[in-house]
Amino acid sequence: MCNNRSLAVRLFARPWAVIALGFFVSCTIIQANPSPEKDAGRVEPLKKSAKAEPFFDTDTILRMLADFDQRSIGNKLEIAVGSFNYENTDLQSSFSALLSQEIEVGLAQSGKVNVVSRKGLADMQGNGVLSSHKILEPDATIQKESPTGVKAILRGRFYPSANGVKVDAELAWLESGRVKKTHLDIPAGKVMGRMGGDTSASKSSVNYAIQPQNIQQSLDNVKQIVTDRFEKIPKDFPVEIFTADGKRAYVAGESIRFRVRSAEDCHITVLCHQSDGQSVVLFPNRWCRDTLVHANETIEIPGTGNHFKMKIGPPFGSDVVEVIACSQDSEIHKKIAQNQTATDDQHPFQIVTRGIIVEGIDSALADQKSSGASACRWGQDHIIISTFP
């Protein structure tokens, strides 16, 4: 398996070859061992003066915490900020990233809690400490657990309102599974001021500013992939895909890596279903062709030692990144692996039609059913990645 511990194949290619690949617009090929990017994948700090008014009422959240947790002074609660999604969707926007960052900063500056970073959460999940990235999503059911390092998740949704933006926040307490809800109102002037727009903008301008990119196209993409197709694949064992830095919203130019973790030995393929209708095979790829993943081992795509990296670029919107896992080397995995020879240094990732993927899955499941095979087990998971300029 090609992961961050080893590199099976050395790439001999022109330096700095740029590969156009949908939202992974520039997969930069590096000849030598690259030095880690400083703060890769991090949204830059907000440029505001120290005297700026708070973006929201931090005390409201602290009161919610106090209702859940009565502890002695000096023993701070560990809290993490999860996803803030646009209205009743799974999509995020630049406002999602802005809101999460503001909340993290506000809570940290209060001095009353320890704020766990999203990367810290991703590391917990990669180590098997946190059960699932799904608990970061609003409305997700909380299974009672007591992970070391985090006790509560703050997550929610935001909506345009008559006076600006309304945030419906929910605090999920992991040990008890309880969820407490509240709402925060943010005036339009503050929203637009933070986003670099006209502070006297109209309601429609505020709504447009906080929307995800290419919203209708993105919603259609998610419905086609998640609602209409995912139920085809059995869920015999848990497998998860999540980002290495724990985020779901990215700005152009940021690097992105994915992590996959399975409860059983399996063969995997990772697909990016872009909002523009293309589906790209991220794994296996030109550099990593061994599809086997061992149980409870977390692998990265690309691994930190691999000689390529993926960066965010157009088309912007919300894409579905999916992992399909099978206990055996199934027909769908074989077909994708066989077609890998058609790639080259300038086009290292396969672009496949969604029909081929569906046909491959249907064929694999039909073969299994007709042969009466019982040993073949399946797993599937997805994550929605939202991008913006």
C-alpha positions in Angstrom: 0.0 0.0 0.0 1.4 3.4 -0.9 1.1 5.5 2.2 3.1 8.0 4.2 5.6 5.3 5.4 6.9 4.2 2.0 7.0 5.1 -1.7 7.0 2.1 -4.0 7.6 3.9 -7.3 9.9 6.9 -7.9 8.5 9.3 -10.5 10.7 10.5 -13.3 8.9 13.4 -14.8 9.4 17.0 -15.7 9.5 19.2 -12.5 6.4 21.3 -11.7 4.2 19.6 -14.3 0.7 21.0 -13.7 -2.3 18.7 -14.2 -5.8 20.0 -14.8 -8.1 17.9 -12.8 -11.4 19.6 -11.8 -11.3 20.9 -8.3 -7.8 19.3 -7.9 -6.7 21.6 -10.6 -3.0 21.5 -9.9 -1.5 18.2 -8.8 2.1 19.4 -8.7 4.7 16.7 -9.4 7.8 17.0 -7.3 11.0 15.2 -8.2 12.7 15.3 -4.9 11.4 14.8 -1.4 9.3 18.0 -0.8 9.6 20.0 2.3 6.2 20.2 4.2 4.1 23.2 3.2 3.8 25.7 6.0 0.3 25.6 7.5 -0.9 23.7 4.4 -4.7 23.6 4.0 -5.3 26.3 6.6 -7.5 29.3 6.0 -5.5 32.4 6.6 -6.3 34.3 9.8 -8.9 37.0 9.5 -7.5 40.5 9.0 -9.3 42.6 11.6 -8.3 45.0 14.2 -8.1 44.0 17.9 -10.9 46.5 18.6 -13.4 44.9 16.2 -16.7 44.0 17.8 -17.3 40.3 18.4 -18.8 38.5 15.3 -21.2 36.8 17.6 -22.1 36.4 21.3 -19.5 33.9 22.8 -21.3 34.1 26.1 -24.3 32.3 24.6 -22.2 29.3 23.8 -20.4 29.3 27.2 -23.8 29.3 28.9 -24.8 26.2 26.9 -21.6 24.5 28.0 -22.3 25.4 31.7 -25.6 23.7 31.5 -23.9 20.5 30.5 -20.7 20.7 32.5 -20.1 21.8 36.1 -16.4 21.3 36.8 -13.9 22.9 39.1 -12.0 26.0 38.2 -8.8 25.2 36.3 -10.1 22.0 34.7 -11.1 23.3 31.3 -13.5 21.5 29.0 -12.3 20.3 25.6 -14.6 21.4 22.8 -14.3 21.2 19.0 -16.1 23.2 16.4 -17.7 21.0 13.7 -19.5 21.8 10.5 -21.7 24.8 9.8 -23.7 24.1 6.7 -25.8 26.4 4.5 -29.5 26.1 5.3 -30.8 22.5 5.2 -28.1 21.2 2.9 -24.7 19.4 3.4 -23.0 22.2 1.5 -20.5 24.7 2.9 -19.3 28.1 1.7 -16.6 30.7 2.5 -19.0 31.9 5.3 -18.8 28.4 6.8 -15.1 28.6 7.1 -15.3 32.2 8.4 -17.9 31.3 11.0 -16.0 28.2 12.3 -12.8 30.2 12.6 -14.6 33.1 14.4 -16.2 30.7 16.9 -12.9 28.9 17.6 -11.1 32.2 18.1 -13.9 33.6 20.4 -14.0 30.5 22.5 -10.2 30.3 22.8 -10.0 34.0 23.8 -12.6 33.4 26.6 -10.0 31.4 28.5 -12.7 29.1 29.8 -12.3 26.1 27.4 -9.7 24.3 25.5 -10.5 24.4 21.7 -9.6 21.2 19.8 -8.6 22.0 16.2 -10.2 20.2 13.2 -6.8 18.6 12.5 -6.7 17.4 16.0 -10.1 15.7 15.5 -8.9 14.2 12.2 -5.8 12.8 14.0 -8.1 11.3 16.7 -10.2 9.6 14.0 -7.1 8.4 12.2 -6.0 6.8 15.5 -9.4 5.2 16.1 -10.1 7.4 19.1 -13.1 9.2 17.5 -15.8 7.0 16.2 -16.8 8.9 13.0 -16.5 12.2 11.2 -20.3 12.2 10.9 -20.6 13.5 14.5 -19.2 16.8 13.2 -22.3 17.3 11.0 -25.5 19.1 12.2 -28.4 16.9 13.1 -26.2 13.8 13.2 -27.1 11.3 16.0 -24.5 11.1 18.8 -23.6 7.6 19.9 -22.5 7.8 23.5 -18.7 7.7 23.7 -15.9 9.2 25.8 -13.0 9.9 23.5 -9.9 11.2 25.2 -9.3 14.8 24.2 -12.7 16.0 23.3 -16.0 16.2 25.2 -18.3 18.3 23.1 -18.9 19.3 19.5 -20.4 22.6 18.4 -22.0 22.5 15.0 -25.0 24.0 13.2 -26.6 25.6 10.2 -27.0 29.2 9.0 -29.7 31.0 7.1 -30.2 34.4 5.6 -32.6 36.4 7.8 -34.4 39.8 7.5 -31.6 41.5 9.3 -28.5 39.5 8.3 -27.7 35.8 9.1 -29.3 33.5 11.7 -27.1 30.7 13.0 -28.8 27.7 14.5 -26.1 26.2 16.7 -26.2 22.8 18.5 -23.9 21.6 21.2 -23.5 17.8 21.2 -22.3 16.3 24.5 -20.5 13.0 23.6 -20.6 11.2 26.9 -24.4 11.4 27.2 -25.5 11.8 23.6 -27.5 14.9 24.5 -27.8 17.9 22.2 -28.7 21.4 23.2 -29.7 24.0 20.7 -29.7 27.8 20.5 -29.5 30.5 17.8 -27.2 33.5 17.1 -28.2 36.5 15.1 -25.4 38.3 13.1 -26.3 41.7 11.6 -25.8 42.1 7.9 -23.3 44.9 8.4 -21.0 42.6 10.4 -21.3 39.7 8.0 -20.4 41.8 5.0 -17.7 43.7 6.9 -16.0 40.4 7.7 -16.4 39.2 4.1 -14.9 42.3 2.6 -18.2 43.6 1.1 -20.5 46.6 1.4 -21.7 46.9 5.0 -24.9 48.5 3.7 -25.6 45.7 1.3 -29.2 44.5 0.7 -30.7 41.3 2.0 -30.3 39.6 -1.4 -26.6 40.6 -1.5 -26.0 39.0 2.0 -27.7 35.8 0.9 -25.6 35.6 -2.2 -22.4 36.3 -0.2 -23.0 33.4 2.2 -24.2 30.8 -0.4 -22.0 27.9 -1.5 -20.5 28.2 -5.0 -22.6 26.9 -7.9 -25.3 25.9 -5.4 -27.9 24.3 -7.7 -25.4 22.3 -9.7 -23.8 21.1 -6.5 -27.2 20.1 -5.0 -28.0 18.2 -8.2 -24.6 16.5 -8.0 -25.0 15.4 -4.4 -28.5 14.1 -5.1 -27.4 12.1 -8.0 -24.5 10.5 -6.2 -25.6 10.2 -2.6 -29.4 9.9 -2.8 -29.8 7.9 -6.0 -26.8 5.6 -6.0 -25.1 5.0 -2.6 -27.9 2.6 -1.4 -26.8 0.2 -4.1 -23.6 -0.8 -2.2 -24.1 -3.0 0.9 -22.7 -1.7 4.2 -21.3 -5.0 5.6 -18.4 -3.3 7.5 -17.4 0.2 8.4 -15.0 2.2 6.2 -14.5 5.9 6.4 -13.0 8.7 4.3 -12.1 12.1 5.8 -9.6 14.9 5.2 -6.2 14.9 6.8 -6.9 18.4 8.3 -10.5 17.7 9.3 -12.0 20.4 7.0 -14.8 20.2 4.4 -14.5 23.8 3.0 -11.4 24.9 1.0 -10.3 28.0 -0.8 -8.5 28.0 -4.1 -4.8 27.2 -3.8 -5.1 25.1 -0.6 -3.7 21.6 -0.5 -5.9 18.7 0.4 -5.3 15.1 1.4 -7.7 12.3 2.3 -7.5 9.5 4.8 -9.2 6.1 4.6 -9.7 3.8 7.5 -11.4 0.4 7.4 -12.5 -2.0 10.1 -11.6 -5.0 7.9 -8.9 -5.9 5.4 -10.3 -4.7 2.0 -9.6 -3.4 -1.5 -10.6 0.2 -2.1 -11.1 2.7 -4.8 -11.6 6.4 -4.1 -13.6 8.5 -6.6 -14.2 12.3 -6.8 -17.6 13.0 -8.3 -17.2 16.7 -9.3 -20.0 19.2 -9.5 -19.4 19.6 -13.2 -20.4 16.0 -13.9 -17.0 14.4 -14.2 -15.9 11.5 -12.0 -12.1 11.2 -11.3 -10.4 8.1 -9.9 -8.1 9.4 -7.1 -7.1 6.0 -6.0 -5.5 3.7 -7.3 -3.4 6.1 -9.3 -0.2 6.3 -11.3 2.0 6.2 -8.2 0.0 3.9 -5.9 -1.6 0.9 -7.5 -1.9 -1.6 -4.6 -5.6 -1.3 -3.5 -5.3 -3.4 -0.4 -5.9 -1.7 3.0 -5.4 -3.5 6.2 -7.9 -3.4 9.1 -7.6 -0.4 11.4 -4.7 1.0 9.4 -5.1 4.6 8.3 -3.7 5.5 4.8 -3.4 8.9 3.2 -4.0 9.9 -0.4 -1.6 11.3 -1.3 0.8 10.1 1.4 3.2 12.6 2.9 6.1 10.8 1.1 4.4 10.7 -2.3 5.8 12.8 -5.1 2.6 14.7 -5.9 0.2 16.9 -4.2 -3.4 18.0 -4.8 -4.5 21.6 -4.8 -7.9 23.2 -4.9 -8.9 25.0 -8.1 -11.9 25.5 -10.4 -14.6 24.3 -11.1 -15.7 25.5 -7.7 -18.7 24.0 -5.9 -19.4 20.9 -3.8 -18.0 17.5 -4.9 -18.6 14.1 -3.5 -15.5 12.1 -2.6 -16.4 8.4 -2.2 -14.6 5.3 -1.1 -15.8 1.9 -2.2 -14.4 -1.1 -0.3 -14.7 -4.8 -0.8 -13.1 -7.7 1.0 -12.0 -9.2 -2.3 -10.5 -7.7 -5.4 -14.0 -7.1 -7.0 -14.9 -6.5 -10.7 -15.1 -2.7 -10.1 -11.7 -2.6 -8.5 -10.1 -4.8 -11.3 -11.7 -2.6 -14.0 -10.3 0.6 -12.6 -6.9 -0.9 -12.0 -6.7 -2.3 -15.6 -7.5 1.1 -17.1 -4.7 2.8 -15.0 -2.2 2.0 -17.8 -3.9 4.6 -20.0 -2.7 7.5 -17.7 0.6 9.4 -18.2 2.6 12.1 -16.3 0.5 14.9 -17.6 -2.8 13.1 -17.0 -2.2 10.8 -14.0 -5.8 10.4 -12.9 -8.5 8.5 -14.8 -11.7 10.3 -15.7 -14.5 7.9 -15.9 -18.2 8.1 -16.7 -20.6 7.6 -13.8 -22.4 5.0 -15.9 -19.3 2.8 -16.0 -19.0 3.0 -12.2 -22.6 2.0 -11.7 -22.3 -0.9 -14.3 -19.2 -2.1 -12.5 -20.9 -2.1 -9.2 -24.0 -3.8 -10.6 -21.9 -6.4 -12.3 -19.8 -7.2 -9.2 -22.9 -7.6 -7.0 -24.7 -9.7 -9.7 -21.7 -12.0 -10.0 -21.6 -12.4 -6.3 -25.3 -13.2 -6.1 -25.3 -15.7 -9.0 -22.3 -17.6 -7.7 -23.7 -17.7 -4.2 -20.5 -16.2 -2.8 -20.8 -15.3 0.9 -17.2 -14.3 1.7 -17.4 -11.1 -0.3 -18.2 -8.1 2.0 -18.7 -4.5 1.1 -18.2 -1.0 2.7 -18.8 2.5 1.4 -18.5 6.0 2.7 -18.4 9.6 1.3 -17.5 13.1 2.3 -18.7 16.3 0.6 -16.0 18.8 -0.1 -17.0 22.4 -0.8 -14.6 24.8 -2.6 -14.6 28.5 -3.4 -12.3 31.1 -5.0 
